[in-house]
Amino acid sequence: MWKQLAELMAQFFTFTRDLQQNKADIKELREELKATQQEVRQLATVVERLMYEVHRSNERVESDREKLMLQLENALLKFERRLPPANPNSGE
């Protein structure tokens, strides 16, 4: 009987120690989770900024492309004005 009581007491202390360790582990995991959540929020903010910058870059590229097309069109129009008038008999 004393042996069983001693075993029960040993188990009780083992369970108490394990419970304390589990509580400490849970506390540590919660802190890690909070830190991870903060990092995820920061990463989301960075991704949003990058998406905005990519969008703005695309808009600038499109604007530059339109400007270049207009410049090319202007250059072609100026070049066409310099050409002598077409001779209607030259095609014969």
Residue pairs with C-beta under 8 A, 6 or more apart in sequence:
none
